[in-house]
Amino acid sequence: MTKIYLFDWGNTLMVDFPDQKGKMCDWVKVQAVDGALRTLQELSKSHRVYIATNAADSSETDIKLSFDRVGLSPYISGYFCKANLGIGKGTSEFFHKIINVLNVEPQSIIMVGDTYEKDIEPAISVGIEAIWFNSKCTNHSVSKGVKQINHLLELCT
């Protein structure tokens, strides 16, 4: 069954360097997270892939430019952010808006993110399946049934 994958941006698909300031598309150094390219290549063969980010200072165009720089944009169908939804990620309303824009049932969406409180909990609250990308193997109490992965390539198996 075809699914829609929503991916967080910073530290899920692209490295969020704490010493860099401003829009990621303008950073001197940008880097994809290990396994991001192969994961998106595989998933995009049979699923639609979107970005769901809390980046407040970047427009949809800015975000796409960042993904262009690391070769990930050909595998991404679109970008959801504060600039085009009018609300930041971390609330159920953000995910409700995505469901409405895509005109799909929540059960057809899988959210993948590294921040449990902003990516996973609000997605689950609206009926979206969520996968916690716990690359740092953080010991965190998770809701029953929430899948955890430690490497993006686990999504391809």
PLY file of the C-alpha trace (Angstrom):
ply
format ascii 1.0
element vertex 157
property float x
property float y
property float z
element edge 156
property int vertex1
property int vertex2
end_header
0.00 0.00 0.00
1.32 3.42 -0.93
2.02 5.65 2.04
2.97 9.27 2.45
6.14 9.80 4.45
6.61 13.08 6.30
10.18 13.69 7.38
11.49 16.23 9.82
14.33 18.30 8.37
17.04 19.14 10.92
18.90 16.13 12.32
16.54 13.74 10.57
17.46 14.25 6.89
20.05 17.02 7.14
22.60 17.72 9.86
21.69 20.75 11.96
25.07 22.31 12.74
24.65 24.32 15.97
27.41 26.78 15.03
25.62 27.81 11.80
23.10 30.65 11.98
20.36 31.85 9.68
18.73 29.92 6.86
20.28 26.52 6.13
20.30 27.25 2.38
22.84 30.04 3.13
25.09 27.99 5.40
28.69 27.47 4.29
28.45 23.77 5.06
25.40 21.55 4.60
25.30 17.78 4.94
22.74 15.03 4.61
22.32 12.67 7.55
23.99 9.30 6.97
21.65 7.08 4.94
19.26 9.88 3.93
19.95 9.69 0.18
19.56 5.91 -0.10
16.48 5.95 2.13
14.72 8.63 0.07
15.72 6.95 -3.19
14.12 3.69 -2.03
11.02 5.11 -0.39
10.21 7.48 -3.26
9.97 4.53 -5.67
6.62 3.52 -4.17
5.65 6.28 -1.71
5.33 10.06 -1.70
7.84 11.87 0.50
7.32 15.32 2.05
9.19 17.47 4.54
7.40 18.65 7.70
9.63 21.18 9.41
9.47 23.68 12.22
11.99 25.97 10.51
10.51 29.39 11.20
12.88 31.54 9.16
12.89 29.54 5.91
10.36 29.66 3.10
9.41 26.62 1.05
11.89 27.80 -1.61
14.69 28.21 0.96
14.07 24.70 2.26
14.11 23.20 -1.24
17.41 25.01 -1.96
18.96 23.32 1.08
17.82 19.90 -0.13
19.11 20.73 -3.63
22.58 21.31 -2.19
22.82 17.73 -0.86
21.00 16.00 -3.74
17.86 15.02 -1.81
15.27 17.26 -3.50
14.53 14.96 -6.49
12.95 12.50 -4.06
10.75 15.01 -2.22
7.20 15.82 -3.37
6.77 18.96 -1.27
7.59 20.93 1.85
5.39 21.86 4.81
6.59 24.68 7.03
5.38 27.65 9.05
5.63 29.90 5.99
3.11 27.90 3.94
0.89 26.45 6.69
0.77 29.49 8.96
1.67 27.47 12.04
4.79 25.86 13.42
5.28 22.16 13.98
4.78 20.71 17.42
0.99 20.90 17.57
-1.79 18.69 16.33
-3.07 21.63 14.25
0.11 21.55 12.12
-0.54 17.93 11.22
-4.28 18.52 10.69
-3.38 21.17 8.11
-1.08 18.74 6.28
-3.83 16.10 6.23
-6.23 18.68 4.76
-3.75 19.93 2.13
-2.93 16.38 1.03
-6.63 15.41 1.25
-5.84 11.98 2.71
-6.74 9.95 5.76
-4.27 10.23 8.67
-3.67 6.46 8.51
-2.02 6.87 5.10
0.74 9.06 6.59
3.92 8.09 8.45
5.85 10.82 10.29
9.57 10.29 10.83
11.37 12.66 13.17
14.07 12.95 15.78
12.25 15.09 18.35
9.72 13.04 20.27
7.76 16.00 21.66
7.49 17.98 18.39
7.50 15.25 15.73
6.06 12.10 17.26
3.51 13.03 19.94
1.50 15.58 17.88
1.47 13.26 14.84
0.12 10.39 16.92
-2.53 12.68 18.44
-4.16 13.11 15.00
-3.94 9.44 13.98
-0.70 9.54 11.99
1.69 6.63 12.40
4.99 7.89 13.78
8.52 6.54 13.73
11.00 8.04 16.15
14.45 8.46 14.61
16.46 7.99 17.79
19.93 8.18 16.27
21.53 9.04 19.60
19.86 6.03 21.28
18.36 8.33 23.88
16.64 6.61 26.76
13.16 8.14 26.53
9.80 6.81 27.59
7.77 6.30 24.41
4.10 5.61 23.81
3.14 2.01 23.33
3.38 1.00 19.69
5.75 3.79 18.62
8.43 2.34 16.41
12.01 3.51 16.97
14.87 3.41 14.51
18.51 4.29 15.06
19.48 4.61 11.36
17.41 5.87 8.44
18.15 2.81 6.32
16.00 0.79 8.74
13.03 2.36 6.94
13.97 0.45 3.78
13.64 -3.02 5.30
0 1
1 2
2 3
3 4
4 5
5 6
6 7
7 8
8 9
9 10
10 11
11 12
12 13
13 14
14 15
15 16
16 17
17 18
18 19
19 20
20 21
21 22
22 23
23 24
24 25
25 26
26 27
27 28
28 29
29 30
30 31
31 32
32 33
33 34
34 35
35 36
36 37
37 38
38 39
39 40
40 41
41 42
42 43
43 44
44 45
45 46
46 47
47 48
48 49
49 50
50 51
51 52
52 53
53 54
54 55
55 56
56 57
57 58
58 59
59 60
60 61
61 62
62 63
63 64
64 65
65 66
66 67
67 68
68 69
69 70
70 71
71 72
72 73
73 74
74 75
75 76
76 77
77 78
78 79
79 80
80 81
81 82
82 83
83 84
84 85
85 86
86 87
87 88
88 89
89 90
90 91
91 92
92 93
93 94
94 95
95 96
96 97
97 98
98 99
99 100
100 101
101 102
102 103
103 104
104 105
105 106
106 107
107 108
108 109
109 110
110 111
111 112
112 113
113 114
114 115
115 116
116 117
117 118
118 119
119 120
120 121
121 122
122 123
123 124
124 125
125 126
126 127
127 128
128 129
129 130
130 131
131 132
132 133
133 134
134 135
135 136
136 137
137 138
138 139
139 140
140 141
141 142
142 143
143 144
144 145
145 146
146 147
147 148
148 149
149 150
150 151
151 152
152 153
153 154
154 155
155 156
